[in-house]
Amino acid sequence: MSFFSWIFQRKTPALEPPPEFLEPDPPDWLLELNGLSVSARRNFSIRAPIWREKRVGRAEIILLPIDPQSEPGRAGAELDRIDLDRLLVLLGFSFPGDIADAAGAEDTGLPVRLTIFRHQPLESRSARCNLANWLQIRQTAPPPGIELSKILFLAANRMLPIPHI
């Protein structure tokens, strides 16, 4: 690398760890799914810390109300074993290289942004997609970002239904 290219190269800012990684027993993974149900005009956020060795994970969902005067809906529960195993397999085989955006409209359906944080070594990847069609389709191998988003969304939807149609 020449001196000038070294001086003018882009520096990527240091990744700030999420607060869950600063706890005494940090998770191995943290998945965050933020989205908007366009038809219901409802924003939602799902955070799921996952511990690989313990084989446990928890999903926390916040569903913002349409009326700003109302309280947001909140729910949380342990991820069931099937969802947890599917998430861990997908993360193990597809992170970080296969996590990418999937084409889809952002003004209709169910546009979401998935952000995945790995604790060791600290790294993150994000992907955007529209889950509206993917929730109805039983395709055998959707892109990893879509499959991870779909698992999280359906697990959270069992705890606190998110209007998405």
C-alpha positions as CSV (number, residue, x, y, z in Angstrom):
1,M,0.0,0.0,0.0
2,S,1.4,3.3,-1.0
3,F,1.8,6.2,1.4
4,F,-1.0,8.2,-0.2
5,S,-3.5,5.4,-0.4
6,W,-2.8,4.7,3.3
7,I,-3.5,8.4,4.2
8,F,-6.6,8.6,2.1
9,Q,-8.1,5.2,2.8
10,R,-11.5,5.2,4.4
11,K,-11.5,4.4,8.0
12,T,-14.5,2.4,9.3
13,P,-15.7,3.6,12.6
14,A,-15.2,1.2,15.5
15,L,-18.3,-1.0,16.2
16,E,-20.1,0.0,19.4
17,P,-21.2,-3.2,21.2
18,P,-24.9,-3.5,22.1
19,P,-25.6,-3.2,25.8
20,E,-26.3,-6.9,26.1
21,F,-22.7,-7.6,25.3
22,L,-21.6,-5.5,28.3
23,E,-23.5,-7.7,30.8
24,P,-21.7,-10.2,33.0
25,D,-23.0,-13.2,31.0
26,P,-23.2,-11.8,27.4
27,P,-25.0,-13.6,24.7
28,D,-23.1,-15.1,21.7
29,W,-25.5,-13.5,19.2
30,L,-28.0,-10.6,19.3
31,L,-30.5,-10.4,16.5
32,E,-32.6,-7.2,16.1
33,L,-35.5,-7.0,13.7
34,N,-37.1,-3.6,13.1
35,G,-40.0,-3.2,10.8
36,L,-43.2,-1.5,9.7
37,S,-46.6,-3.2,9.0
38,V,-47.5,-0.8,6.2
39,S,-51.2,-1.8,6.1
40,A,-51.7,-1.4,9.8
41,R,-49.2,1.5,10.1
42,R,-47.5,-0.2,13.1
43,N,-43.8,-0.1,13.8
44,F,-42.3,-3.0,15.7
45,S,-38.9,-4.0,17.2
46,I,-37.8,-7.5,18.1
47,R,-34.5,-8.2,20.0
48,A,-33.3,-11.7,20.6
49,P,-30.2,-12.5,22.5
50,I,-29.0,-16.1,22.0
51,W,-26.5,-18.1,24.0
52,R,-25.0,-20.9,21.8
53,E,-23.5,-23.2,24.5
54,K,-26.5,-22.9,26.8
55,R,-28.9,-23.4,23.9
56,V,-31.2,-20.6,25.1
57,G,-32.6,-17.5,23.5
58,R,-35.2,-14.9,24.3
59,A,-37.3,-12.7,22.1
60,E,-38.5,-9.3,23.3
61,I,-41.0,-7.5,21.1
62,I,-42.2,-3.9,21.2
63,L,-45.2,-3.0,19.1
64,L,-45.7,0.8,18.8
65,P,-49.3,1.9,18.9
66,I,-51.1,3.8,16.2
67,D,-52.3,6.4,18.7
68,P,-49.3,8.2,20.2
69,Q,-51.2,8.6,23.5
70,S,-51.4,4.8,24.0
71,E,-48.8,2.6,25.6
72,P,-46.7,0.4,23.3
73,G,-47.4,-3.4,23.4
74,R,-44.6,-5.4,25.0
75,A,-44.0,-9.1,25.3
76,G,-41.1,-11.4,25.8
77,A,-40.6,-15.2,26.0
78,E,-38.0,-17.9,25.6
79,L,-37.5,-19.0,22.0
80,D,-38.7,-22.6,21.5
81,R,-36.1,-25.2,20.7
82,I,-37.0,-25.6,17.0
83,D,-36.7,-21.9,16.3
84,L,-33.5,-21.6,18.3
85,D,-31.8,-24.5,16.5
86,R,-32.8,-23.1,13.1
87,L,-31.4,-19.7,14.0
88,L,-28.1,-21.2,15.3
89,V,-27.7,-23.3,12.1
90,L,-28.4,-20.4,9.8
91,L,-26.1,-18.1,11.8
92,G,-23.3,-20.7,11.8
93,F,-23.5,-21.3,8.0
94,S,-24.3,-17.8,6.7
95,F,-22.8,-15.2,8.9
96,P,-21.3,-12.8,7.9
97,G,-20.9,-13.5,4.2
98,D,-24.4,-14.4,3.1
99,I,-26.3,-11.7,5.0
100,A,-27.4,-9.3,2.3
101,D,-30.4,-7.2,1.3
102,A,-33.2,-8.9,-0.7
103,A,-35.0,-6.9,-3.3
104,G,-38.5,-5.8,-2.3
105,A,-40.7,-2.7,-2.0
106,E,-40.3,-0.5,1.1
107,D,-43.6,1.2,0.9
108,T,-45.9,-1.8,0.9
109,G,-46.2,-5.0,2.8
110,L,-43.8,-5.7,5.7
111,P,-40.4,-4.0,5.2
112,V,-37.9,-5.0,7.8
113,R,-34.3,-4.5,8.7
114,L,-32.4,-7.3,10.4
115,T,-29.2,-6.5,12.3
116,I,-27.1,-9.4,13.6
117,F,-24.3,-8.9,16.2
118,R,-21.8,-11.5,17.0
119,H,-20.0,-11.2,20.3
120,Q,-16.7,-12.9,19.7
121,P,-15.2,-11.5,17.5
122,L,-17.3,-8.4,17.6
123,E,-19.0,-8.0,14.2
124,S,-22.3,-7.0,12.8
125,R,-24.2,-7.3,9.5
126,S,-27.5,-5.8,8.4
127,A,-29.9,-6.8,5.7
128,R,-33.2,-5.3,4.5
129,C,-36.1,-7.2,2.9
130,N,-39.9,-7.2,2.6
131,L,-41.3,-10.2,4.5
132,A,-44.9,-9.8,3.2
133,N,-44.6,-12.3,0.4
134,W,-42.1,-14.6,2.2
135,L,-44.5,-15.3,5.1
136,Q,-47.0,-16.9,2.6
137,I,-44.4,-18.7,0.5
138,R,-43.0,-22.1,1.6
139,Q,-39.8,-21.8,-0.5
140,T,-37.2,-24.4,0.4
141,A,-34.2,-22.1,0.5
142,P,-34.9,-18.3,0.8
143,P,-31.8,-16.1,1.4
144,P,-30.5,-16.4,4.9
145,G,-31.5,-12.8,5.9
146,I,-35.1,-13.5,4.9
147,E,-35.1,-16.9,6.7
148,L,-33.7,-15.4,9.9
149,S,-36.1,-12.5,9.8
150,K,-39.0,-14.8,9.1
151,I,-38.2,-17.1,12.1
152,L,-37.9,-14.1,14.5
153,F,-41.1,-12.5,13.2
154,L,-43.2,-15.6,13.5
155,A,-41.8,-16.4,17.0
156,A,-42.6,-12.9,18.2
157,N,-45.9,-12.9,16.5
158,R,-46.9,-15.9,18.6
159,M,-46.3,-13.8,21.7
160,L,-47.8,-10.5,20.6
161,P,-49.7,-10.6,17.2
162,I,-48.3,-8.1,14.8
163,P,-50.9,-7.0,12.2
164,H,-49.2,-7.5,8.8
165,I,-52.0,-8.1,6.3
